[in-house]
Amino acid sequence: MEKVKLESLSLAHSLSDKPLPPSPLIPTSLEGGKVSDRLSKLKCNSENWKQRIEQTDAKKFTVAGRLQKKAQSPVELQFERSANDAAKKCPMLEVRSANQPQLGLAKSPSMMVTSSTTNSTSKTALRSLSVNPEEEGPASLSRSNSSSSESDGERNSPQNAKQNKELANNKSAAAATNVGARIQVPRLDDKETFENFFSSKPKSEQNVELEISAFDDIKPTERLVSKRHVQGPKGRRAARNPLKSLAAREDISSEYTEMRSGIAERELRRLKLESYGHNANLAAEAIAGLASIEDFKSVALRSSSIPLQQMWLPHKPVMLLHVKGRTHVQTRLVEPVHSSLNRGDCFILVAGSQLFRYVGSFANVIEISRSKKICAAIVENKDLGCTASQEVILTDGKYLKERQWRQFWQLLGKKEDDQSDIAECGHADEDDVFESSLIETNKIYEYQDEALIPMEKFWGCIPKVDMLDTRKVLVFDFGSELYVWNGKNAPSDAKRAAMRLAQEHFGAEDSADYADCYLNPLNYAAIVGRRESTKYAKRCAQRPEWCVLGKITQNMETVLFKEKFSDWPEIEREDLEKDYLSNGVHMVRALNGSALHKGEPYQEPNLVLEQANLGRGNFYYDTDTMRHFDVITKSTDKWQIHEFNFDAANNRDDYGHFYSAESYIVRWIYQISVTVRELSGKVSNRSTVGRDRCVYFTWQGQDSSANEKGAAALLTVELDKEKGAQMRVSQGDECTAFVRLFRQMWQHRGRKEQCLERRSEWRLYQLQGNVNEESLIKEVVCQSSHLRSRSSMLLIHGSQGNVIVWHGSKSAPHTRNVATGVAQDLIKTVPKDLFSAEAANLTEVEEGTEEDQCKKALGLKDERKEYGSLLKATKSFDYQLRIFNFSSTQGVFKALELSDPLRCQDLHSAYPFSQSQLYNARQPTIFLLDDGDELWLWMGWWPLEDVKINTDERSSPTNDNRAGVNRWISERRAALETAVDYWRAKHGENEKEPFHGIRGQVVWAGLEPLAFKALFPDWTDRPDVREINEEDGRTDASISIGTMLAQMTQTEYPLEVLKARPLPEGVEPTRLEVYLNAEDFRAALGCSRAEFEQLPIWKQTKLKKERGLF
């Protein structure tokens, strides 16, 4: 059996070495019969598909592509830096004061022991701030692909990163303790201690001439008769030298560590507190204020035009910020001269009330976006000492703003005869090279042991927010900017000492030495871009005058300081444009008209001061506790504010008269009496009177100067001896309690001196308020255009003593009574602010029955078209005008109903709202006015100034506003739909007519018709706003709400209409293709809608631009 098995195995081996004979069942002509052939063909085909794909053209849209297209890219970079070159950072040198205070032996500089730390990079402790390492030869650079934003510990192994983390933690822990410096014990043989420190008087030698006879005067002394010998004990050793024994001891340390317990400081504070024993229950700040002997009244206020002499401000009067980079964009302060500019980056010029943003034609998208956000933060927060209300965008190649360009060059010191142009863009890769090289020049210190200790973890790297400890004081040296950052819990002594060290370091010679780095952050802007000379100095003897040395407190950082950090949290701004961009269009939905029409329950005006409800200023009833609060006025005082001082109003008759070009301070002292109501509802006879309360109102006229407004705020603090509440009141925003203080509040135009000169002329006053105790009389221009048929007005001639009460044809009875009461009080008092005559007479006239004298004073014509007279109107006007504000400042489209501050529940106000409420709202915005049987939809304007650059190289730097424009369109559409639903809820459904038969008009800001202006007490035309809306294609033609809503909901337009400008209402400019039918779509874009949707977004945009549909 075994023999058969062996024969079978040998046969199998022999057959395996021979090829099998062809089988008649398998056709030999079958293609791909072998598996290996099939695998090779599959592999070949898998690679061949790549050759059939069109090469990407994305590079042409980058900065490098645009440079290549214009053939402007230089061949070489400004300096050489190979890809494998290591990072070059400044040497880590400790900074110690060269002039340390001499506070005894322990503080002598010779006794300070230099602290040494073992690091991968050597650190040297310097007693002097002058550092003079050897000058190295000029270094050549080229682009580095590796980013230097990470620290050395993060680049190394995880073990090294852990060690660096522990080292940083140990340093932080050491900084929090009260361990001082190492103090050396003075030695006897220390020449400096005993000979130099203790100064000795020089010995003076005197030459005296003596004769031989002088020795005869010396008397001999009597000798001792006997001598006593004293013998000590036997076996006693001779005494040793104690100084040598002390010097030979090794258990005595020659130095010790100073411990700062703070006992002396606390004891001094305790003794100071005991000196004010009767005020020991007060806070330390209050005791310090009581101990102050400074007379604040002797301090004269300075004009706001004079700059304050503040120390260590983190900004300069003129600053030029350079925004450059790609991965971690760097914003650096450069020299404010025109030679610092180049066409490849963005620059921001900050100069007081002016803010310019220059956008180079070859700046990348990240630089443009970053510069835009910086300018927005500066405008919103008034940062860097800038008070500009908006930025001015300048672009090269399109000199559309010659006046702004002239101001820009003048601030940069460029002369008119200077014909030099802005430097061209540099190499396409210079952004990365300069970015990494600038980061490596960052120097960050931490204040410890009376010195600035380098932070190795963040040395030559991008700072991070985690390093900002509230207990530390850090110093950031960015070359042209040096900041001392003070944590809010850091010791005051450490803050002062760190600021002193930083000041010495900032002004020391050769403190800006960057010989070991690739470039110098002080003058690098001179070689950015295409320059004729690329030579630059890596070492500066001193920092220039335009550099910044600033002190920054935690939570008060400037935007320039924040830009240095890689992970600084973005501040959520309430900017409308940002809301539009972030929230998108799909969030805008029409509101519920029924809920809007129902509104909120009526609420009485209520002034809340010191957590107490004052109601209208006379009483307040709390329905929850059933308590009645009576407000008792004890006194009212008034001061007129000038730019540098103030005058008290001695005449009580002038207390109710205010002038629009002046500012005032009003002090109101009052008491609150608390009573309860009985079950019958009557007020109980028992009451409790509280303490005296005080409030200071700062009333600011609409025409008053900024200096007077600021002086009013400062003087309010000085006058506030009672430490009461303070409240700012702008003209037009007076609350009911404030008006009730004067019973009749007169508001005159201009200053008092000007008004007294106009007493010989006719003056017109409008009346607001529904009761006699809350009358507000405002002066307007004496013209017939300011007459209102629903109100009563006063026409006064001071020198003649004439008072004419003009009653409109639709004036309410309570309005007539208030006007008559005010006029009768004038006849009795005859105030000098209005009359130069000794007496006055009263006349009442109705609209339409005016005499020639009245018509001549008002310039009234027979047609009465100049003010929209309601003399022939037949409808009833016994209703309250309502107004709603549509906006999405918080990201959600909503409506807010405005209320009249002088409202009364049973009495309607004829003109409860003002024009300023429309125009002072954040634009763009929408207001809905309900005028009884008609609605008005007021549309604002787009306030942002977009720059339009008609070039093929790139789009506008503010083209991202298109998303905001789309949202603005969606808001208008939602407001129109809400108005229709509001009309349906008020007047019922009407299916027979489109949009329920709504009666309403759409008006644009600056283009309002007369009927709309007549709904407000007075109106001033705004030609600047009118020009903005006219440029956007708006007209003053009347258009109904239904007509505009039909236009904005239209879904299809011809191709010719979409190519024309301006576009129809409601058409989104970035999605013009959605309004085309199938035929026009193929004719316009050359493809079907399905083929177009398959393309990438960037190709769709490119195709629409080429065909004129973008």
C-alpha positions, 0 to 999 in steps of 0.5 A: 500500500505504501509503495502505491502512495509513493508512486502517486506522489512521484507522478504528481511531481512530474506533472506539476513541472509540465504544462497541461495539454490544451482542452478541447472544451476551452476555446483558445481564442477567448480574449483575456483568458488569463487572470493576469492579463485581466488584472493588468488591463484593469490597473491600466484603465484605472489610471487612464481616466485621470488623463481625460479630466480637464486640468483644474483652473482654480489657481487662476483665481488665487493671488498667484494666478492674478499675478501670473495673468498680469505678468507682475510676479517677481522671480525672486523673494525679497530675502532667501529662506530655504524650506528646511531652515530652522526658525530664528528667534531672538535670544531669551534675555532677562530684563532687570532694571539698571537703576534699582532702588537702594533700600538698604543692604538687602536691596543693594545691586551687588547682593542680588544673586543672578538666577540661572535656569537650565533650558534648551536655549541659554538665558542670560540675566542682565542687570543692564538693559543694554544688550549688545550681542555680536552683529551677524552678517546679513541673512538670506531667506526664502519661503518656509512651508513650516509654520512657526505658530507652534511652540518648541514644546509642541514640535518636539516629542510628547515627553518634551511637551509634558516637561514644558507644561510642568515647567510652565506650571511651576513658573505659574505657581512660583509667581503666585507665592510671596517668595522674594529674591535671593539676598546675600549676607554681607561679609567682613572682607567685602570691600564693596559693603564696608568700604564703599557703602559706609563712607568714611571721612578723609583724614586731614593732615595739618603741618605744625611748626614746633620749637625745642623749647616747647618740649619743656612744657611737658610735665613728667608723670609719677611712676607706680610704686608697686606692680601687682602680678595677677596669675590666671588658672593653670592649664588655660589655653590661649584664646583663639581669634573669633573672627577666624573661627566664624569664618571657618564654620560651614553650617552658616549660609552666605545667602538666604531667600527673602520672604515677603509676608506683607505684615508691614503693609497690613500694619500700616493700613490698620493704623491708618484705619484706626485714625478714622475710627468714627468711619471704621464701618465704611469701606476702604474706598469711602475712607480714602475719599473722606481723607482726601483734601483735594478741592475738586471745585478748583479744577477747571474742565478742559475743552474736549478738543484738547487731548488728555495727557494720559500716560501709557495709552496703547495708541498714537494720534496717527497709526498705520496698521499693516494686515498681511498673511494667509494662515495666521494673518498678522496686523502690525503697526508700521511707520505712517508714511506713504512708502510703507504701502504696497498693492499686495496687502491691506492697510488701515490708517487710524487718525482721530476722527478719520478711518481709512482702509486701503485694499490693495488690488492683489490682496488675498481674500483673508487679508480683505476680510480681516481688515474689514473686521478690524475696522468694524470693531474700531468703529463700533467700540471707538477703539484706538482713540478713533471717533469715526462713524464709518470707514472710508475704503480706498482702492488703487486703480480707481480714484473715485474719491479724490477728496478722501485720497488727498486726506489720506496722503496728507495724513501720511505726509506725502507732498503734492509734488511727490509723484511716487506711486504705491509699490507693486505687489511682491512674490506670490509666496511672500505672505507665508514667508513674512508671516512666519518670520514676523511671528518668530520675532515675538518676545513675551515676558513675565514679571517675576522677582523684580525682573522680566523673565522670558516665557520659553513656551511662547517665545517666538510664537503666536500668543494664546489666550490661555497664557493670560492669568489674572494673577500675572503681569505680562509684557508683550514686545512685538517690535513696534508695539510693547504692551504691559498686560495687567491681570485684574488680580495682579499685585499693584506693586508688580504692575508698577514695577513691570511698567517701570521695567518696560519703560526702561526697556522701551527706551534703552539703546539697542533694545530693538536688536533682531540680528538673530532673526530673519527680519526686523519688525520695525522696518520690514514694511520697507521691503514688502512688495516689489522694491528697488532696494531690499536692504534693511537694518536688523538692529535699531539704536532706539525705537522710533517715535511712532512706536507704541508703549501701552498699558493694557488692563484685563478685559480692556484690550484693544483690537490691535492687541487682540489681533496678535492672538491665534485663538482670541474669541470673536466678539459678538457684535450687533452689527446689522450686516453681520446679522444678515450674513450669519442668519441668512434669508430663510429666517425671515418670516411674516409676523402674525397680524392678529397678534400685532393688532391686539397689542399689549395691555395699556401701561401707565408711564412709570419712572423707576429710580433707586428700585422705586416706582414713581409712576408719572411723578405724582403717585404710583399704585402697586396692584400686587401689594395694594399699596399707594405711593405718593411722590412728594416734591421738596425742591427743584434746582436747575443749572445751565452748563457752559463749556468750562463752568456752570451757572445756577438759575436764580430766577424761579420763573426761568425754570421751565424754559430750556433752549435747544443749543444748551444743556442743563442739570436739574436736581429733584429732591423728593420723598415717597409716602407709602399708604394702603387702600381700604377695601372700599378702594379709598386711600387710607389716612395712615401713611409712612413718609420715607427719607429724602431722595435725590435725582440729577437729570442732565438735559441735553438740547438737540443742537448743543455742542459735544463739549457742553454735553460732556461738561454736563455729565462731568459736572453732574458728578461734581454736584451730586453730593447726595450720591443720588441717581443720575439720568440723561434726558435728550431733547425729544425723549423727556419722560412724564415725571420730568415734564411734570416738574415744571408743569409747563416745559418750554423748549426754544430754538437756539441759545437764550441770547438769540431767542431774546433777540427774536422777541420782536418777531413772530414765533410759533410753538407746538403743543404736546401733552394731554393734561395741563400738568404735563404740557410741553411747548416746543418752538418750530420755524414760524412757517405755515408748513409746520401747522397741524390740523389735529393740534392747537398752536401758539403764535407769540409776538414778544414786543407787541405782547400778542398771543394767538391760540390757533386751533386746528380744525380737527383738534380734540377738546382736551388739546384745546383746553391745554392750549388755552390754559398755557396761553392764560398762564402766559398772560398772567406771568409774561415771562422775559424769555418770551416778552419784552412788553410789560403786558400781553393780550390773548386771541383765539382763532380757528383754522380757516378764519385767520386774520391778515396779520396771522396769515402774514406772520405764517406765510399762509396761502389760501390753498393750504397745501403746504401743511396738508390741511384737514379742513375739508376732511370728513372722517373722525380723528378720535383715535390713537396713531400706532407705529411698529418697528420691524427689524432683525437686530437680534437675528429674528424678524420681529415687531416692536410697538412704540408708545407715547411718553406723555400718554393717557389712557382715556385721552388720545395724543394727536402727534405722539411720535417724532421724525427722529424716531424713524431716522435715529433707528439702526438702518436699514429698518422698516416702520408700519404706521396705522392711521385709522383707515390707512396704513403707511409702510416706511422703508429706510435706507442701506447705510453701508458704503460699498465700493464698486470696482469694475475689474476682471481681476477680482470682485469688490472687497465688500461683495459679501454685502450681497447676502445682506442685500438679499436679507433686506429684500426678504425683510421688506417682503415679510413686512408687506405680508405682515401689513396685509395680515394686520389689515385683515385682522383689523377690517376683516377678510375680503376675498373679492379684492386682492390682498383683502383690499388693503389701503396703504402706501409705501414710502421711502426715507427722504422721499416722503409725501406731504400726507405722511409728513403731516402725521408728525408734529414737525418735519425736516427734509433729509437730502442726504438720505434722499440721494442714497435712495434715488441712487438705488432707483427709488422715486417719490411716486405713490405706490400701494402696498398691494402693488409692491407686494405683487412685484416682490412675489413675482417669480418670472421676468424676461431676460431683458428686464433682469439685465437692465438696472435698477432691478425690479423690486424683490429680485435678488441680485445674486440669483437672477437665473431663478427668475428665467423660464426654460427658454430664456435660461438656455439662451442666457447661459447656454445650458439647461437648468439641470446642467447648470445645477450640476456645476460647482458653485464657483463655476456657476458664478463665473458663468453668470458673470460672463453672461451678465447675470450677476 
